[in-house]
C-alpha cells in the first residue's frame, strides 16, 4: 500500500538522522521484505544506497503467488488463509495490558481473507501495477543483489532484474526453496550472511570487498536426479555468466511431431497433423507447490503419474549430455472447443527406465494470450499461435536420457482450471520447443563459505511437528483429494513464558470429471498459552 511505502521512507529518514548512522542505508529481506527493498528503491529515497532482495518479485501480477500466466494459483488460497490466521492473532497482554481482549475483538471485526481482494483483480490493473517495479526499471538507481532458488516461486525475477535494471545488478540462484541461502533446502546451503557483509561493506562503506568483480549471474547447475519429494540435497555445481542475457546461451528450436521431438534444423518440410487432449482433473496432483516453502514434501513427483492425461512429445535418447540455462518456451499452434481454456506445459528429464523428473513448467490462461490487461474469449475451432514460457532453470540432461514436453488442459490444484472441460487440438509440425542451451564447461571456480547464523532462540518442544502430503483416490465415490498438513507442533519460549502452537490443513478435491465440484478448503489453528492466559484461534476458508 502507499501508506506502507511512505512509512518506509519515514523510517529511512529517521535512521539517517541518527548520530550512529553514516546516512547510507541498505535494505535486506526475504519475500515481502525483498518486495519492500525493490519498491522503495524505485521511489529513490536519498538515504537508500543498496538493496538485497531475496525471493522477491518485480511483477506482482504475472509472477507472484496470485496468478501465473493469468491462471488462478492454488497458493493464492493457501497463502491468504495463512495470513488470515496470522492477522487474527491476539495482542500479548504482557505488551498491551488488560485491554488486550477488547483490542483483539476490534481487530477481528476488521479482519478478512485477502483472497477477497485478490479475486476482484483478475486482470493486470492498477492494483498490481502499484509496487511492480518492472513498470519502470529505470526508476531503480542503487545496486541490487537479487537472490532466489530453483524450488522457490520467485526465481524468474532474478533474470528480469538482470536484464531490465540499468543500475549495477547481480543475481544468485541456488537449489533452494523459499528460504535464505544460509538456511537453504534442498542443499547445499551457503555462507550467505558473509556474502551480505561483503555487499554492505562495498556499497555502504566503500570498502574494497570486490563484490563488483563477481560474475553477474551465479547459479546452481542442477544434475539429473530421479524424481522424489524427499530431497535434502540437490547434486550439481556452481556456474557463472559474466552478463545476462548471455551470448553463450543459444535458443535451440525443436519441432513437435506426433509423439516426438526433433531438432528443427535436421528436418525437411514437415506435414502438419492434428493431435488433441482433454485432460482429467487428476493432472496436477503430483505437481507440488507453485512456491516451495519447506522444499520437502512439496516438490513435484514422478511425472509418469501425470502424463497419462497429457499430450506427450519426446526426443530420441541424447547422444551426449546437454545443459540448459534460462527459460524454455513452447510455441503451440492450437485450437480449443470452449470460450475459456488454459494450457499447462511441462519439461521433463526422462530416465532410460522411464522415470520422469519435472525440470520446469509453464501455464497460460488462453484468454490472456495477447495481453494480461485485456482478456478476450476464444472462438471455438479458431486456430491460434501462442507462446507459453516456462520458469527459468539450470539443468543437465545426461547422455542416454530423453527430453519430454507434456501438454495438458488442467493442472489442479497448482492452478484453478477452466470452468468446463476443454478439448485442445495441437497442430504438430507447426509447434515448437525452444531450449536455452548452454555449452558445457569445466568445473567452475565459484566457491562459498560454510553457512553461518545466530544461535536459535532457546525453546522446548512440547509436541513435535508433523508434515503430510497425501493423495487420496476414493474410487467408489469417485472423489479425489490432495491433503496437505503443516503441523508445527507446540513449543515453549522460556524467555517470555509463552507456549505456542500452529497447525494448517489444506484439502483440494474434485469428483470425477465434474469441473463444478472443485473445492479448496484450508483450516488453521493458532494457540498461545501462559499460566493465566490461554487463547486459540480457528479459521476456515473455502473456495
C-alpha positions as CSV (number, residue, x, y, z in Angstrom):
1,X,0.0,0.0,0.0
2,X,1.0,3.6,-0.4
3,X,0.9,4.0,3.4
4,X,3.5,1.2,3.8
5,X,5.9,2.7,1.3
6,X,5.5,6.1,2.8
7,X,6.2,4.7,6.2
8,X,9.3,3.1,4.8
9,X,10.6,6.4,3.6
10,X,9.9,7.9,7.0
11,X,12.0,5.1,8.7
12,X,14.9,5.7,6.3
13,X,14.9,9.4,7.0
14,X,14.8,8.8,10.8
15,X,17.7,6.3,10.6
16,X,19.8,8.8,8.5
17,X,19.3,11.4,11.2
18,X,20.8,9.3,14.0
19,X,24.3,10.1,15.2
20,X,25.4,6.4,14.7
21,X,24.3,6.4,11.0
22,X,26.5,7.5,8.2
23,X,23.5,8.4,6.1
24,X,23.9,5.4,3.8
25,X,21.3,2.7,4.5
26,X,20.8,-0.8,2.9
27,X,17.5,-2.7,2.8
28,X,17.6,-6.5,3.1
29,X,14.8,-9.0,3.3
30,X,13.1,-12.2,2.0
31,X,9.8,-12.4,0.3
32,X,7.7,-9.3,1.2
33,X,10.9,-7.9,2.8
34,X,12.5,-8.2,-0.6
35,X,9.5,-6.6,-2.3
36,X,9.9,-3.7,0.1
37,X,13.5,-3.1,-0.9
38,X,12.8,-3.1,-4.6
39,X,9.7,-0.9,-4.3
40,X,11.3,1.7,-2.1
41,X,14.4,1.8,-4.3
42,X,12.0,2.7,-7.2
43,X,11.0,5.8,-5.2
44,X,14.6,6.9,-4.9
45,X,14.8,8.0,-1.3
46,X,18.3,9.6,-1.0
47,X,19.2,7.6,2.1
48,X,18.9,4.2,0.4
49,X,22.2,3.1,-1.0
50,X,21.8,-0.6,-1.9
51,X,19.3,-3.5,-1.8
52,X,19.5,-7.2,-1.3
53,X,16.2,-8.8,-2.4
54,X,15.7,-12.4,-1.5
55,X,12.9,-14.5,-3.0
56,X,11.1,-11.3,-4.3
57,X,9.4,-10.2,-7.5
58,X,9.4,-7.2,-9.8
59,X,5.9,-8.1,-11.1
60,X,3.1,-8.6,-8.6
61,X,0.6,-9.8,-11.2
62,X,2.4,-12.1,-13.6
63,X,5.0,-13.5,-11.2
64,X,3.6,-13.7,-7.7
65,X,1.6,-16.0,-5.5
66,X,-1.7,-14.9,-7.1
67,X,-1.7,-15.6,-10.8
68,X,0.6,-17.4,-13.3
69,X,0.1,-16.9,-16.9
70,X,-3.3,-15.4,-15.9
71,X,-4.3,-18.7,-14.2
72,X,-5.5,-18.5,-10.6
73,X,-2.9,-20.3,-8.4
74,X,-3.8,-22.6,-5.6
75,X,-1.1,-21.0,-3.5
76,X,-3.3,-17.8,-3.5
77,X,-5.9,-19.6,-1.3
78,X,-3.3,-21.2,1.0
79,X,-1.3,-18.0,1.5
80,X,-4.4,-15.9,2.1
81,X,-5.6,-18.5,4.7
82,X,-2.2,-18.5,6.4
83,X,-2.2,-14.7,6.6
84,X,-5.8,-14.7,7.8
85,X,-4.6,-16.9,10.7
86,X,-1.7,-14.6,11.4
87,X,-3.6,-11.3,11.3
88,X,-6.3,-12.8,13.6
89,X,-3.9,-13.5,16.4
90,X,-4.4,-11.5,19.7
91,X,-2.2,-8.8,21.2
92,X,0.0,-10.0,24.0
93,X,-1.3,-8.8,27.4
94,X,2.3,-8.5,28.7
95,X,2.8,-5.9,26.0
96,X,-0.6,-4.1,25.8
97,X,-2.1,-4.7,29.2
98,X,-5.6,-5.6,30.3
99,X,-7.3,-4.2,27.2
100,X,-5.9,-7.0,25.1
101,X,-9.3,-8.7,24.6
102,X,-11.1,-5.5,23.5
103,X,-8.3,-4.8,21.1
104,X,-8.4,-8.3,19.8
105,X,-12.2,-8.2,19.2
106,X,-11.8,-4.9,17.4
107,X,-9.1,-6.3,15.2
108,X,-11.2,-9.4,14.3
109,X,-14.1,-7.1,13.2
110,X,-11.8,-5.6,10.5
111,X,-10.1,-8.9,9.5
112,X,-11.0,-10.8,6.4
113,X,-9.1,-13.1,4.0
114,X,-7.0,-11.2,1.5
115,X,-8.2,-13.6,-1.3
116,X,-11.4,-11.5,-1.4
117,X,-9.4,-8.5,-2.7
118,X,-7.2,-10.6,-5.0
119,X,-10.1,-12.2,-6.8
120,X,-11.5,-8.8,-7.5
121,X,-8.4,-8.1,-9.6
122,X,-8.0,-10.9,-12.0
123,X,-6.5,-8.8,-14.8
124,X,-3.3,-6.8,-14.7
125,X,-4.7,-3.5,-13.5
126,X,-3.5,-0.6,-11.4
127,X,-3.8,-2.7,-8.2
128,X,-1.0,-4.9,-9.4
129,X,0.9,-2.3,-11.3
130,X,1.4,-0.4,-8.0
131,X,4.5,-1.9,-6.5
132,X,5.6,-3.8,-9.7
133,X,9.0,-2.2,-10.4
134,X,9.0,-3.8,-13.8
135,X,6.7,-1.0,-14.8
136,X,9.8,1.3,-14.8
137,X,13.1,-0.4,-14.3
138,X,14.9,2.9,-14.8
139,X,13.5,4.2,-11.6
140,X,15.9,2.0,-9.6
141,X,19.3,3.6,-9.4
142,X,21.0,1.8,-6.5
143,X,22.9,-1.5,-6.7
144,X,20.7,-4.6,-6.3
145,X,21.6,-8.2,-5.4
146,X,18.7,-10.4,-6.4
147,X,18.6,-13.9,-4.8
148,X,16.3,-16.9,-5.2
149,X,16.2,-20.7,-5.5
150,X,15.1,-23.1,-8.2
151,X,12.4,-24.5,-5.9
152,X,11.2,-21.0,-4.9
153,X,8.4,-19.3,-6.7
154,X,10.4,-16.1,-7.5
155,X,13.5,-17.2,-9.4
156,X,12.2,-15.7,-12.7
157,X,12.5,-12.2,-11.2
158,X,16.3,-12.6,-11.0
159,X,16.6,-12.9,-14.8
160,X,14.3,-10.0,-15.4
161,X,16.1,-7.7,-13.0
162,X,19.4,-8.5,-14.5
163,X,18.1,-7.8,-18.0
164,X,16.0,-4.7,-17.1
165,X,17.9,-2.7,-14.5
166,X,20.3,0.0,-15.7
167,X,22.0,0.1,-12.3
168,X,24.6,-2.5,-11.2
169,X,22.8,-5.7,-10.5
170,X,23.9,-9.2,-9.6
171,X,22.0,-12.5,-9.5
172,X,22.4,-15.6,-7.3
173,X,20.1,-18.7,-7.7
174,X,20.7,-21.9,-5.8
175,X,18.7,-25.1,-5.5
176,X,16.7,-23.8,-2.5
177,X,13.1,-23.3,-1.8
178,X,11.6,-20.1,-0.3
179,X,14.4,-19.6,2.3
180,X,17.5,-17.6,2.9
181,X,20.5,-19.3,1.3
182,X,22.3,-19.9,4.6
183,X,19.2,-22.0,5.6
184,X,18.7,-23.3,2.0
185,X,16.9,-26.6,1.4
186,X,17.5,-28.6,-0.8
187,X,21.1,-28.0,-0.1
188,X,23.8,-27.1,-0.4
189,X,23.2,-24.1,1.8
190,X,26.0,-21.4,1.6
191,X,27.6,-18.7,3.7
192,X,25.1,-16.1,2.6
193,X,25.5,-13.8,5.5
194,X,29.2,-13.5,4.8
195,X,28.2,-12.6,1.2
196,X,25.8,-10.0,2.6
197,X,28.5,-8.4,4.8
198,X,30.8,-8.1,1.7
199,X,27.9,-6.5,-0.2
200,X,27.2,-3.9,2.5
201,X,30.9,-3.2,3.0
202,X,31.2,-2.2,-0.6
203,X,28.1,-0.1,-1.1
204,X,27.6,1.4,2.3
205,X,31.2,1.8,3.5
206,X,33.1,1.9,0.2
207,X,35.3,-1.0,1.3
208,X,37.3,-2.8,-1.4
209,X,35.4,-6.2,-0.9
210,X,35.5,-7.0,-4.6
211,X,31.8,-7.8,-4.9
212,X,31.6,-5.7,-8.1
213,X,34.1,-8.1,-9.7
214,X,31.9,-11.2,-9.2
215,X,30.2,-12.7,-12.2
216,X,26.8,-11.0,-12.9
217,X,25.0,-14.3,-12.5
218,X,25.9,-17.3,-10.3
219,X,23.6,-20.3,-10.4
220,X,23.5,-23.9,-9.3
221,X,23.5,-26.1,-12.4
222,X,21.4,-29.0,-11.3
223,X,22.3,-32.6,-12.0
224,X,19.7,-35.0,-13.2
225,X,18.2,-36.9,-10.2
226,X,15.4,-39.5,-10.0
227,X,12.1,-37.9,-9.1
228,X,11.4,-37.8,-5.3
229,X,9.9,-35.3,-2.9
230,X,12.2,-36.4,-0.1
231,X,15.3,-34.3,-1.0
232,X,17.6,-32.6,1.4
233,X,20.4,-32.1,-1.1
234,X,20.4,-31.4,-4.8
235,X,23.5,-32.6,-6.7
236,X,25.1,-30.1,-9.1
237,X,27.7,-27.4,-9.4
238,X,28.0,-23.7,-9.4
239,X,28.3,-22.0,-12.8
240,X,28.5,-18.3,-13.8
241,X,27.8,-15.9,-16.6
242,X,29.6,-12.5,-17.0
243,X,26.4,-11.0,-18.4
244,X,22.7,-11.6,-18.7
245,X,21.3,-12.3,-21.2
246,X,24.4,-14.3,-22.1
247,X,25.7,-14.6,-25.6
248,X,26.9,-18.1,-24.7
249,X,23.3,-19.3,-24.3
250,X,21.6,-20.1,-27.6
251,X,17.9,-20.9,-28.2
252,X,17.8,-24.2,-30.0
253,X,14.5,-25.0,-31.8
254,X,12.8,-28.4,-31.7
255,X,9.8,-29.3,-33.7
256,X,6.9,-31.1,-32.1
257,X,5.8,-34.1,-34.1
258,X,3.2,-36.7,-33.2
259,X,4.7,-38.2,-30.0
260,X,8.2,-37.0,-31.0
261,X,10.6,-34.0,-30.6
262,X,13.2,-33.4,-33.4
263,X,15.7,-30.6,-33.9
264,X,14.1,-28.3,-36.4
265,X,17.3,-27.8,-38.4
266,X,17.5,-31.5,-39.1
267,X,14.1,-31.7,-40.7
268,X,13.0,-31.2,-44.2
269,X,9.5,-29.9,-44.9
270,X,7.1,-31.3,-42.3
271,X,3.5,-32.1,-42.8
272,X,1.1,-30.8,-40.2
273,X,-1.0,-33.3,-38.2
274,X,-3.7,-32.7,-35.6
275,X,-3.5,-34.3,-32.1
276,X,-5.8,-33.5,-29.2
277,X,-6.1,-33.8,-25.5
278,X,-8.9,-33.3,-22.9
279,X,-7.2,-33.7,-19.6
280,X,-8.7,-35.3,-16.5
281,X,-8.6,-33.2,-13.3
282,X,-6.1,-35.6,-11.8
283,X,-3.3,-34.0,-13.9
284,X,-1.5,-31.9,-11.2
285,X,-2.0,-34.0,-8.1
286,X,1.8,-34.7,-8.2
287,X,2.9,-31.2,-9.2
288,X,3.9,-29.9,-5.7
289,X,3.5,-26.2,-4.9
290,X,4.0,-23.1,-7.0
291,X,6.3,-21.9,-4.2
292,X,8.1,-24.5,-2.1
293,X,8.5,-23.3,1.5
294,X,9.8,-26.5,3.1
295,X,11.2,-28.0,-0.1
296,X,10.1,-31.4,1.0
297,X,7.5,-32.8,0.7
298,X,6.1,-30.1,-1.6
299,X,8.2,-30.8,-4.7
300,X,7.0,-32.5,-7.9
301,X,6.8,-36.3,-8.0
302,X,7.4,-38.7,-10.9
303,X,5.7,-37.2,-14.0
304,X,4.5,-40.6,-15.2
305,X,1.7,-40.1,-12.7
306,X,0.7,-37.0,-14.7
307,X,1.4,-37.9,-18.3
308,X,-1.5,-40.2,-18.9
309,X,-3.7,-37.2,-19.1
310,X,-1.5,-35.1,-21.3
311,X,-0.2,-34.9,-24.9
312,X,3.4,-36.2,-24.7
313,X,6.2,-35.3,-27.1
314,X,9.6,-37.0,-26.5
315,X,13.0,-36.8,-28.0
316,X,15.2,-39.7,-29.0
317,X,17.9,-40.7,-26.5
318,X,20.5,-38.0,-26.2
319,X,23.9,-38.9,-27.7
320,X,25.7,-36.6,-25.3
321,X,24.7,-34.5,-22.3
322,X,23.0,-31.2,-22.7
323,X,22.9,-28.2,-20.3
324,X,20.2,-25.6,-20.3
325,X,20.2,-22.2,-18.5
326,X,17.2,-19.8,-18.8
327,X,13.6,-20.0,-19.7
328,X,12.4,-22.8,-22.1
329,X,9.4,-21.9,-24.2
330,X,6.7,-23.8,-26.0
331,X,5.1,-22.3,-29.1
332,X,1.9,-24.0,-29.9
333,X,-0.4,-23.8,-32.9
334,X,-3.7,-24.9,-31.4
335,X,-7.5,-24.6,-31.3
336,X,-10.0,-25.2,-28.5
337,X,-13.7,-26.0,-28.3
338,X,-14.6,-23.7,-25.4
339,X,-14.6,-19.9,-24.9
340,X,-12.4,-20.2,-21.7
341,X,-9.4,-22.5,-21.6
342,X,-5.9,-22.9,-20.2
343,X,-2.8,-24.8,-21.2
344,X,-0.1,-26.3,-18.9
345,X,3.2,-27.3,-20.4
346,X,5.9,-29.3,-18.6
347,X,9.5,-30.1,-19.5
348,X,10.8,-33.4,-18.1
349,X,14.0,-35.4,-18.0
350,X,13.2,-39.0,-18.8
351,X,15.5,-41.8,-17.5
352,X,16.3,-44.9,-19.6
353,X,14.0,-46.8,-17.2
354,X,11.1,-44.4,-17.8
355,X,11.2,-42.3,-14.6
356,X,10.4,-38.7,-15.4
357,X,11.7,-35.8,-13.4
358,X,9.9,-32.5,-14.0
359,X,12.6,-29.9,-14.9
360,X,10.3,-26.8,-15.3
361,X,6.8,-25.9,-16.4
362,X,4.6,-23.0,-17.6
363,X,0.9,-22.0,-17.5
364,X,-1.2,-19.8,-19.8
365,X,-4.9,-18.8,-19.5
366,X,-5.6,-18.6,-23.2
367,X,-8.0,-15.6,-22.8
368,X,-4.7,-13.6,-21.9
369,X,-2.9,-14.8,-25.0
370,X,-2.4,-11.3,-26.2
371,X,-2.5,-9.2,-23.0
372,X,-2.8,-9.7,-19.3
373,X,-4.6,-6.3,-19.2
374,X,-7.4,-7.1,-21.7
375,X,-8.6,-10.7,-21.8
376,X,-10.6,-11.9,-24.8
377,X,-12.7,-15.1,-25.1
378,X,-11.8,-17.8,-27.5
379,X,-13.7,-18.8,-30.7
380,X,-14.4,-22.5,-31.0
381,X,-12.2,-24.1,-33.6
382,X,-10.3,-21.0,-34.4
383,X,-6.6,-21.7,-34.9
384,X,-4.2,-19.7,-32.6
385,X,-0.5,-19.2,-32.3
386,X,0.5,-18.9,-28.7
387,X,3.7,-18.7,-26.7
388,X,4.0,-20.3,-23.3
389,X,7.3,-19.6,-21.5
390,X,8.3,-21.9,-18.6
391,X,10.1,-21.0,-15.4
392,X,13.8,-20.4,-15.8
393,X,16.0,-23.2,-14.8
394,X,19.6,-24.6,-14.9
395,X,19.6,-28.3,-15.6
396,X,21.8,-31.0,-17.1
397,X,20.2,-33.8,-19.3
398,X,22.7,-36.7,-19.3
399,X,23.5,-38.7,-22.4
400,X,21.0,-41.6,-22.8
401,X,18.2,-39.6,-21.3
402,X,15.3,-38.1,-23.3
403,X,13.6,-34.7,-23.3
404,X,9.9,-34.7,-22.8
405,X,7.2,-32.0,-23.3
406,X,3.8,-32.6,-21.9
407,X,0.7,-30.5,-22.7
408,X,-2.5,-30.6,-20.6
409,X,-5.7,-28.6,-20.3
410,X,-5.6,-28.6,-16.5
411,X,-3.1,-28.6,-13.7
412,X,-5.1,-28.8,-10.5
413,X,-4.7,-27.9,-7.7
414,X,-1.5,-26.0,-8.5
415,X,-3.8,-23.8,-10.7
416,X,-7.5,-23.5,-10.9
417,X,-8.7,-24.9,-14.2
418,X,-11.2,-23.6,-16.7
419,X,-14.9,-23.8,-15.8
420,X,-15.7,-26.5,-18.4
421,X,-13.7,-29.5,-19.8
422,X,-11.7,-28.4,-22.8
423,X,-10.6,-30.3,-25.9
424,X,-7.4,-28.7,-27.1
425,X,-6.0,-29.6,-30.6
426,X,-2.3,-29.1,-31.3
427,X,-1.1,-28.8,-34.9
428,X,2.2,-30.7,-34.9
429,X,4.9,-29.6,-37.4
430,X,3.9,-26.0,-36.7
431,X,4.5,-26.2,-32.9
432,X,8.0,-25.7,-31.4
433,X,10.0,-26.2,-28.2
434,X,12.8,-23.6,-27.6
435,X,15.6,-24.7,-25.2
436,X,18.2,-22.2,-23.9
437,X,21.2,-24.5,-24.4
438,X,24.5,-23.6,-22.7
439,X,27.8,-25.1,-23.8
440,X,29.3,-27.3,-21.1
441,X,32.4,-26.1,-19.3
442,X,35.0,-27.4,-16.8
443,X,34.3,-27.3,-13.1
444,X,33.6,-23.7,-12.0
445,X,35.9,-21.9,-9.6
446,X,33.0,-20.4,-7.7
447,X,33.1,-21.2,-4.0
448,X,31.1,-20.0,-1.0
449,X,32.0,-20.2,2.7
450,X,30.1,-22.6,5.0
451,X,26.7,-21.3,6.3
452,X,26.8,-19.2,9.5
453,X,24.0,-17.7,11.6
454,X,22.9,-16.7,15.0
455,X,22.0,-19.4,17.5
456,X,18.4,-20.4,17.6
457,X,16.1,-18.9,20.3
458,X,16.0,-21.1,23.4
459,X,12.8,-23.2,23.2
460,X,11.4,-26.5,24.4
461,X,9.4,-28.8,22.1
462,X,6.1,-29.7,23.8
463,X,4.7,-31.6,20.7
464,X,6.8,-32.4,17.7
465,X,6.0,-31.1,14.2
466,X,4.3,-33.2,11.6
467,X,4.0,-32.7,7.8
468,X,1.8,-34.7,5.5
469,X,1.3,-34.6,1.7
470,X,-1.3,-37.3,0.8
471,X,-3.2,-38.0,-2.4
472,X,-6.4,-39.9,-1.7
473,X,-8.4,-41.6,-4.5
474,X,-11.7,-42.9,-3.2
475,X,-12.7,-45.0,-6.2
476,X,-16.3,-46.0,-5.1
477,X,-17.3,-42.3,-4.6
478,X,-15.0,-41.1,-7.5
479,X,-13.7,-38.4,-5.1
480,X,-10.0,-37.4,-5.3
481,X,-8.4,-35.2,-2.6
482,X,-4.9,-33.8,-2.0
483,X,-4.4,-33.3,1.7
484,X,-1.6,-31.1,2.9
485,X,-0.9,-30.8,6.7
486,X,1.7,-28.5,8.1
487,X,1.6,-29.0,11.9
488,X,4.4,-27.1,13.6
489,X,3.5,-28.7,16.9
490,X,3.8,-26.8,20.1
491,X,6.9,-25.3,21.7
492,X,7.7,-23.2,24.8
493,X,9.7,-20.0,24.9
494,X,11.1,-19.6,28.4
495,X,12.3,-16.0,27.8
496,X,8.7,-14.7,27.6
497,X,7.0,-17.6,29.3
498,X,4.9,-18.4,26.3
499,X,3.7,-21.7,24.7
500,X,2.8,-21.5,21.0
501,X,1.1,-23.9,18.6
502,X,0.4,-23.8,14.9
503,X,-1.4,-26.2,12.5
504,X,-2.6,-25.8,9.0
505,X,-4.5,-28.3,6.9
506,X,-5.4,-27.9,3.2
507,X,-7.8,-30.1,1.3
508,X,-8.2,-29.8,-2.5
509,X,-10.8,-32.1,-4.0
510,X,-12.9,-32.9,-7.1
511,X,-15.3,-35.6,-8.1
512,X,-14.8,-37.5,-11.3
513,X,-14.9,-35.2,-14.4
514,X,-17.1,-32.6,-12.7
515,X,-15.4,-29.3,-13.1
516,X,-18.1,-27.7,-10.8
517,X,-17.0,-29.9,-7.9
518,X,-13.6,-28.3,-7.5
519,X,-13.1,-27.3,-3.9
520,X,-10.2,-25.9,-1.8
521,X,-10.6,-25.8,1.9
522,X,-7.9,-24.5,4.4
523,X,-8.3,-24.7,8.2
524,X,-5.8,-23.3,10.7
525,X,-5.3,-23.4,14.4
526,X,-3.1,-20.9,16.3
527,X,-2.7,-21.1,20.1
528,X,-1.0,-19.1,22.8
529,X,-0.7,-20.0,26.5
530,X,0.7,-18.9,29.8
531,X,-0.2,-19.9,33.3
532,X,-3.1,-17.4,33.5
533,X,-3.7,-16.8,29.8
534,X,-4.9,-19.4,27.1
535,X,-6.3,-18.5,23.7
536,X,-6.9,-20.3,20.5
537,X,-7.9,-19.1,17.0
538,X,-9.6,-21.4,14.5
539,X,-10.1,-20.2,10.9
540,X,-11.6,-21.9,7.8
541,X,-11.6,-20.7,4.3
542,X,-13.4,-22.4,1.4
543,X,-13.1,-21.6,-2.3
